[in-house]
Amino acid sequence: MQVIALARMPETSLHDLARYLERDPALTTRLLSLANSVFHSHTQAAENCREAVSRLGIDATLSVALGFGLARQCTRGGMSGLNVEHLWQRALVSALASHRLAMQVGHAEAGSLFTIALLQDIGMLALDVVAPELYGDIPTDADDHAIVIEGERQRLGCDHALVGAWLAGQWGLSERLVDGIANSHATLEEGHAEYHCVIASSLIADAWLSDNPAIPFADLVPTLLHHFNLDTAELSTLIATLQDELPSLTQLFEITQPPGFDAQQILLEAKRLLHTQNQRLSETLLKQHQELEYLRNRHELLDYRIRFDTLTGLYNRAYLEELLNKHFLLAKRTHTSLAVIFIDLDHFKQLNDRYGHRLGDEVLENFAGLLRGLLNENVLGGRYGGEEFLLILPAASTSLAKHIAETMSQRLAETSLAQVDGEPIHVTASIGIAHMSKNEFENAHDLIHSADQGMYLAKRQGRARISHFDPTAENGQ
């Protein structure tokens, strides 16, 4: 804490800070080692604490001093809930990775990012001091650091990144370092671009320290290649460089060196796993596509069966009634006209009895073909049931409905609907028309009933004719 107080004084010079730190030979040795490391390399080696502090700067000097202080305190306290060695191993791998990534992408503040990554989990040390029971059931050495973050948020409502940032602010570290620590555990998608190297370094450290690094690296490699515009060779070189630099840094911090691995072999294995994952994903997507296609076809088939008659391909009774009810309500609301034509094929039962149902079906199909020739957006129609057919004419006059009915009768007279032993079979139809022009019908059913009555009137009058049924007239005509 005396180091913090000294650093906060505006009149304190680097020389004053170095003179105070020289009282701790072990810390001085570490500052010299770090100042002469590849991260702060100069032509001439720093030979004393003043030169080391001058090279490192106040932020990095304070970070190292305070980090060692907390590490010592944690070691003395014997706190079993927090895996302190894993924490520092993760911090060192992150710091190295952050620095190397920053150098790779040309980031101007590679040194600051090293310090931010080194201190990103400093809040865990502070939390373990004030709440030793916190990490009793949170696996702080988990392969996925997000598990630790989630556990802290569930119990505290915040995570150690925010605690570490607060602590760094209390220490008097620069606003940049405070902000970097606070954002160190964001996602690459959400985090500030300035700290992407730190965020990625945390993911690299998790993969590095896992029991089987190839598995998490398989998920991580595509992200690193894409996000930092690297190729596989550059990433392999970066990981190999971390391997070379890690021993000296772990020795400097007196931390057990994490297990090493062949960077190239790990990336090859990660690439193989990624290929396998992609292949499985492709197979899953293909299967899902096939299932969706099957469901889409089933839906279309069901939709067809709901609306269409399977024999004739025309609208079925249920859908005809739905259409008629919609147009009936529209005509009522807008005070427009609506006509319905009811068609019944004459002597169809005798035809079936004499020639069989196969010929009867042929007659129905061919009649549907004739009827289809009359259908358009203003003439809707379908099979109402058996040999009965219905046409709906929105906004049609009585004369138009009569014209449509006459056209149908004429086409029937001119066209044979089947042949038996080379002889044509002609069929006639009785046709009833009902027309609404002044809201004289209560509902759509009444309109169909009137058209049906017109059809029966045509049959009583000798069949093969058209009858307009008027429910207001005395005899219906």
C-alpha positions in Angstrom: 0.0 0.0 0.0 3.0 2.3 0.6 3.9 1.8 -3.1 0.4 3.0 -4.1 0.5 6.0 -1.9 4.0 7.0 -3.2 2.9 6.5 -6.8 -0.2 8.7 -6.3 1.9 11.7 -5.1 2.2 14.2 -8.0 5.7 15.1 -6.9 6.9 11.5 -6.9 9.5 10.8 -9.6 10.5 7.5 -11.2 13.8 7.8 -9.3 11.9 8.1 -5.9 9.7 5.1 -6.8 12.8 3.1 -7.8 14.6 4.0 -4.6 11.7 2.8 -2.5 11.4 -0.5 -4.5 15.1 -1.2 -4.1 14.3 -2.1 -0.4 12.8 -5.4 -1.7 15.7 -7.3 -3.4 13.4 -10.1 -4.7 11.0 -7.5 -6.3 14.0 -5.6 -7.7 15.3 -8.8 -9.4 11.9 -9.4 -11.0 11.6 -5.8 -12.2 15.0 -6.1 -13.8 14.2 -9.4 -15.4 11.0 -8.1 -16.8 12.6 -4.9 -18.1 15.3 -6.9 -19.9 12.8 -9.4 -21.3 11.6 -9.5 -24.9 8.7 -7.2 -24.0 10.9 -4.3 -23.1 14.1 -5.2 -24.9 16.7 -2.6 -25.6 20.2 -2.7 -26.9 21.7 -2.1 -23.4 20.4 -4.1 -20.5 18.9 -2.3 -17.4 21.4 -2.7 -14.6 19.6 -1.2 -11.6 16.1 -0.6 -10.3 15.9 3.0 -11.5 16.7 1.9 -15.1 14.1 -1.0 -14.9 11.4 1.3 -13.6 12.2 3.9 -16.2 11.9 1.3 -18.9 8.7 -0.3 -17.6 6.8 2.9 -16.6 4.7 3.5 -13.5 1.7 1.4 -14.6 3.7 -1.8 -15.3 5.9 -1.3 -12.3 2.9 -1.0 -10.0 1.2 -3.9 -11.6 4.2 -6.2 -11.0 4.7 -4.9 -7.4 1.1 -5.3 -6.5 0.7 -8.6 -8.2 3.6 -10.1 -6.3 2.2 -8.6 -3.1 -1.2 -10.2 -3.6 0.4 -13.5 -4.7 2.4 -13.6 -1.5 -0.6 -12.8 0.7 -2.6 -15.6 -1.0 0.2 -18.1 -0.5 0.4 -17.2 3.2 -3.3 -17.4 3.8 -3.6 -20.9 2.5 -6.9 -20.3 0.9 -7.9 -23.6 -0.6 -11.0 -22.5 -2.6 -9.0 -20.6 -5.2 -6.4 -22.4 -7.3 -3.8 -19.5 -7.1 -1.2 -21.3 -9.3 -3.7 -21.9 -12.1 -4.7 -18.2 -11.8 -1.2 -17.0 -12.3 -0.5 -19.6 -15.1 -3.6 -18.3 -16.8 -2.5 -14.7 -16.3 1.0 -15.3 -17.7 -0.2 -17.2 -20.8 -2.8 -14.4 -21.3 -0.2 -11.7 -21.0 2.1 -13.3 -23.4 -0.7 -14.0 -25.9 -2.1 -10.5 -25.6 1.3 -9.0 -26.3 2.1 -11.3 -29.2 -1.3 -10.7 -30.8 -0.9 -7.0 -30.4 2.5 -7.1 -32.1 1.0 -9.3 -34.9 -1.8 -6.9 -35.7 0.4 -3.8 -35.2 -1.3 -2.5 -32.0 0.5 0.6 -30.8 0.1 -0.3 -27.0 1.3 -3.9 -26.9 3.0 -3.2 -23.6 -0.2 -1.9 -21.9 -2.1 -4.9 -23.2 0.5 -7.2 -21.6 -0.2 -5.5 -18.3 -4.0 -5.6 -18.6 -3.9 -9.3 -19.5 -1.6 -10.0 -16.6 -4.0 -8.3 -14.1 -7.3 -9.3 -15.7 -8.0 -11.9 -12.9 -6.6 -9.8 -10.0 -10.1 -9.4 -8.8 -10.3 -13.1 -7.9 -7.4 -12.7 -5.5 -9.1 -9.7 -3.8 -12.4 -11.6 -3.6 -10.7 -14.7 -2.2 -9.2 -12.5 0.6 -12.6 -10.9 1.6 -14.8 -14.0 0.9 -12.7 -17.2 1.2 -15.8 -19.3 0.9 -16.8 -17.9 -2.6 -14.6 -20.2 -4.6 -15.4 -23.3 -2.6 -17.9 -24.6 -5.2 -16.8 -22.6 -8.3 -14.2 -24.5 -10.3 -11.6 -21.8 -10.7 -9.4 -24.0 -12.8 -12.2 -24.9 -15.3 -11.3 -25.0 -19.0 -14.0 -22.4 -19.7 -13.4 -19.2 -17.6 -17.0 -18.2 -18.4 -18.0 -20.8 -15.7 -16.2 -18.7 -13.1 -17.7 -15.5 -14.3 -21.2 -17.0 -14.2 -20.7 -18.4 -10.7 -19.6 -15.0 -9.4 -22.5 -13.2 -11.0 -25.0 -15.6 -9.5 -23.6 -15.1 -6.0 -22.4 -11.5 -6.1 -24.3 -9.8 -8.9 -20.9 -8.9 -10.5 -17.7 -10.6 -11.6 -14.1 -10.4 -10.7 -13.3 -8.2 -13.8 -15.3 -5.4 -12.4 -13.8 -6.0 -8.9 -10.3 -6.0 -10.4 -11.1 -2.8 -12.3 -12.3 -1.1 -9.1 -9.2 -2.3 -7.3 -6.9 -1.0 -10.0 -8.7 2.3 -9.7 -8.1 2.4 -6.0 -4.4 1.6 -6.6 -4.2 4.7 -8.8 -3.5 2.8 -12.1 -4.2 4.6 -15.3 -7.7 4.9 -16.6 -6.7 2.8 -19.6 -5.6 -0.1 -17.4 -8.7 0.2 -15.3 -11.0 0.2 -18.4 -9.0 -2.7 -19.9 -9.4 -4.9 -16.9 -13.1 -4.1 -16.7 -13.5 -5.2 -20.4 -11.2 -8.1 -20.3 -13.9 -10.7 -20.1 -16.3 -9.4 -22.7 -16.9 -11.3 -25.9 -15.1 -10.4 -29.1 -18.4 -9.4 -30.6 -19.4 -7.1 -27.7 -16.0 -5.9 -26.4 -14.3 -2.7 -27.3 -11.9 -3.2 -30.3 -9.0 -1.7 -28.3 -9.1 -4.7 -26.0 -9.7 -7.5 -28.5 -6.2 -8.8 -28.0 -6.8 -9.1 -24.2 -10.2 -10.8 -24.7 -8.7 -13.3 -27.2 -5.7 -14.0 -25.0 -8.1 -15.1 -22.2 -9.6 -17.7 -24.6 -6.1 -18.8 -25.7 -5.1 -19.3 -22.0 -8.2 -21.4 -21.3 -7.4 -23.6 -24.3 -3.7 -23.8 -23.4 -4.4 -24.9 -19.8 -7.1 -27.5 -20.7 -6.5 -31.2 -20.3 -6.7 -31.7 -24.1 -5.8 -28.4 -25.8 -6.7 -29.6 -29.3 -10.4 -29.7 -28.5 -10.9 -26.0 -27.4 -8.3 -24.9 -30.0 -10.5 -26.5 -32.6 -13.3 -24.1 -31.7 -11.0 -21.2 -31.1 -8.8 -21.3 -34.2 -11.4 -20.2 -36.8 -12.3 -17.3 -34.6 -8.7 -16.2 -34.3 -8.0 -16.6 -38.0 -11.0 -14.6 -39.0 -11.0 -11.9 -36.3 -7.3 -11.0 -36.5 -6.9 -11.8 -40.2 -4.3 -14.4 -39.6 -3.4 -17.5 -41.6 -2.6 -20.9 -40.0 1.2 -20.4 -40.4 1.1 -17.1 -38.5 -1.0 -18.6 -35.7 1.3 -21.6 -35.5 4.3 -19.3 -35.2 2.5 -17.2 -32.6 1.8 -20.2 -30.4 5.3 -21.6 -30.9 6.7 -18.1 -29.8 4.5 -18.3 -26.6 6.0 -21.7 -25.9 9.5 -20.3 -26.1 8.8 -17.2 -24.0 6.7 -18.8 -21.3 9.5 -20.6 -19.3 11.4 -17.4 -18.6 8.3 -15.6 -17.5 7.1 -18.4 -15.2 10.5 -18.5 -13.7 10.4 -14.7 -13.2 7.1 -15.0 -11.3 8.1 -18.2 -9.6 5.1 -20.0 -11.1 5.1 -23.7 -12.2 5.4 -23.7 -15.9 2.2 -25.0 -17.7 2.7 -28.3 -19.7 4.1 -27.6 -23.1 2.9 -29.0 -26.4 3.8 -29.1 -30.1 2.1 -26.0 -31.5 2.0 -27.4 -35.0 0.7 -30.7 -33.9 -1.9 -29.1 -31.8 -3.1 -27.0 -34.7 -3.2 -30.0 -37.0 -5.2 -31.9 -34.5 -7.5 -28.9 -34.0 -7.9 -28.6 -37.7 -8.8 -32.3 -37.9 -11.3 -31.9 -35.1 -12.7 -28.8 -36.8 -13.1 -30.7 -40.1 -14.9 -33.5 -38.2 -17.1 -31.0 -36.5 -17.9 -29.3 -39.8 -18.6 -32.6 -41.4 -21.0 -33.6 -38.6 -22.6 -30.1 -38.8 -23.0 -30.5 -42.5 -24.6 -33.9 -42.0 -26.9 -32.5 -39.3 -27.8 -29.5 -41.5 -28.5 -31.8 -44.4 -30.7 -34.0 -42.2 -32.5 -31.0 -40.9 -33.0 -29.7 -44.4 -34.4 -33.1 -45.4 -36.7 -33.1 -42.4 -37.8 -29.5 -43.2 -38.4 -30.5 -46.8 -40.4 -33.5 -45.7 -42.5 -31.4 -43.3 -43.0 -28.7 -46.0 -44.2 -31.4 -48.4 -46.4 -32.8 -45.8 -47.8 -29.4 -45.0 -48.4 -28.7 -48.7 -50.1 -32.1 -49.0 -52.3 -31.5 -46.0 -53.1 -28.0 -47.2 -54.1 -29.5 -50.5 -56.3 -32.1 -48.9 -57.9 -29.5 -46.7 -58.8 -27.3 -49.7 -59.0 -29.6 -52.7 -61.1 -32.5 -53.9 -58.8 -35.4 -54.6 -60.7 -36.8 -57.6 -61.3 -33.6 -59.6 -58.6 -31.2 -58.2 -61.2 -28.6 -57.6 -62.0 -26.9 -54.3 -63.8 -29.2 -51.9 -67.0 -28.5 -50.1 -65.4 -27.3 -46.8 -63.2 -24.7 -48.6 -66.1 -23.6 -50.9 -68.2 -22.9 -47.9 -65.3 -21.0 -46.3 -64.9 -18.9 -49.4 -68.6 -18.3 -49.8 -68.9 -17.2 -46.2 -66.0 -14.7 -46.6 -67.5 -13.2 -49.8 -71.0 -13.2 -48.3 -69.8 -11.1 -45.3 -67.9 -8.8 -47.6 -71.0 -8.3 -49.8 -73.1 -7.6 -46.7 -70.6 -5.1 -45.4 -70.1 -3.3 -48.7 -73.7 -3.7 -50.0 -72.5 -5.4 -53.2 -74.1 -8.3 -55.1 -73.1 -12.0 -54.9 -74.3 -14.9 -57.0 -74.2 -18.7 -56.5 -74.6 -21.3 -59.2 -75.5 -24.9 -58.1 -74.9 -27.6 -60.7 -76.1 -31.2 -60.5 -75.3 -33.7 -63.3 -78.5 -35.4 -64.5 -79.0 -39.2 -64.2 -75.6 -39.6 -62.7 -76.7 -42.5 -60.5 -78.1 -44.4 -63.5 -74.8 -43.8 -65.2 -72.9 -45.3 -62.3 -75.2 -48.2 -62.0 -75.0 -49.0 -65.7 -71.3 -48.5 -66.5 -69.7 -48.6 -63.1 -68.0 -46.2 -60.8 -64.8 -46.0 -62.9 -66.7 -44.5 -65.7 -68.5 -42.3 -63.3 -65.2 -41.0 -61.9 -64.1 -40.3 -65.5 -67.2 -38.3 -66.1 -66.6 -36.2 -63.0 -63.0 -35.6 -63.9 -63.8 -34.5 -67.4 -66.7 -32.3 -66.2 -64.2 -30.7 -63.8 -62.0 -30.0 -66.7 -64.8 -28.1 -68.5 -65.7 -26.3 -65.3 -62.0 -25.3 -64.8 -62.2 -23.5 -68.1 -64.7 -21.0 -66.6 -62.8 -20.3 -63.4 -60.9 -17.1 -62.7 -60.5 -14.6 -60.0 -64.2 -13.5 -60.5 -65.6 -17.1 -60.8 -64.6 -19.4 -58.0 -65.8 -23.0 -58.0 -65.4 -26.6 -56.9 -67.0 -29.9 -56.2 -69.7 -29.6 -53.5 -70.2 -33.4 -53.2 -71.0 -36.4 -55.4 -72.1 -35.1 -58.8 -72.8 -31.6 -57.3 -70.7 -28.5 -58.1 -70.8 -25.0 -56.9 -69.8 -21.7 -58.5 -69.3 -18.4 -56.5 -69.5 -15.1 -58.4 -68.6 -12.1 -56.2 -70.1 -8.8 -57.3 -71.8 -10.5 -60.2 -75.2 -9.5 -61.7 -78.0 -12.0 -62.3 -77.4 -11.7 -66.1 -73.7 -12.6 -65.7 -74.6 -15.6 -63.5 -77.1 -16.7 -66.2 -74.5 -16.2 -68.9 -72.0 -18.4 -67.0 -74.6 -21.1 -66.5 -75.6 -21.1 -70.2 -72.0 -21.3 -71.2 -71.5 -24.3 -69.0 -74.7 -26.0 -70.5 -73.5 -25.3 -74.0 -70.1 -26.8 -73.4 -71.7 -29.9 -71.9 -73.9 -30.3 -75.0 -70.8 -30.0 -77.2 -68.5 -32.3 -75.3 -68.7 -36.0 -74.5 -67.5 -36.8 -71.0 -66.7 -40.4 -71.6 -66.8 -43.2 -74.2 -68.2 -46.7 -74.1 -67.3 -49.1 -76.9 -66.4 -46.1 -79.0 -69.7 -44.4 -78.4 -69.6 -40.9 -76.8 -71.4 -40.4 -73.5 -73.0 -37.0 -73.1 -74.3 -35.7 -69.8 -76.6 -32.8 -69.1 -76.9 -30.8 -65.9 -79.7 -29.1 -63.9 -78.5 -25.7 -62.8 -79.9 -23.4 -60.1 -79.0 -19.8 -59.6 -79.4 -17.7 -56.4 -78.5 -14.0 -56.4 -78.2 -11.5 -53.5 -78.3 -7.8 -54.3 -80.1 -6.2 -51.4 -79.0 -8.2 -48.4 -82.1 -10.4 -48.7 -80.3 -13.4 -47.2 -79.5 -13.9 -43.6 -76.4 -16.0 -44.1 -74.3 -17.9 -46.7 -76.1 -21.2 -46.0 -79.4 -19.6 -47.0 -77.9 -18.5 -50.3 -76.6 -22.0 -51.1 -80.0 -23.4 -50.1 -81.8 -21.1 -52.6 -79.4 -22.1 -55.4 -80.1 -25.7 -54.5 -83.8 -25.1 -54.6 -83.3 -23.6 -58.1 -81.5 -26.7 -59.2 -84.3 -29.0 -57.9 -86.8 -26.7 -59.7 -84.9 -27.2 -62.9 -85.0 -31.0 -62.4 -88.8 -30.9 -61.8 -89.2 -29.0 -65.0 -87.5 -31.7 -67.1 -83.7 -31.4 -66.3 -81.0 -30.0 -68.6 -82.1 -26.5 -67.9 -81.3 -23.4 -65.7 -83.6 -22.0 -63.0 -83.1 -18.8 -61.0 -84.6 -19.2 -57.6 -86.0 -16.1 -55.9 -87.0 -16.8 -52.3 -89.2 -13.7 -52.2 -91.3 -14.8 -55.2 -94.4 -16.9 -54.6 -93.3 -19.9 -56.5 -89.5 -19.3 -56.2 -89.1 -18.0 -59.8 
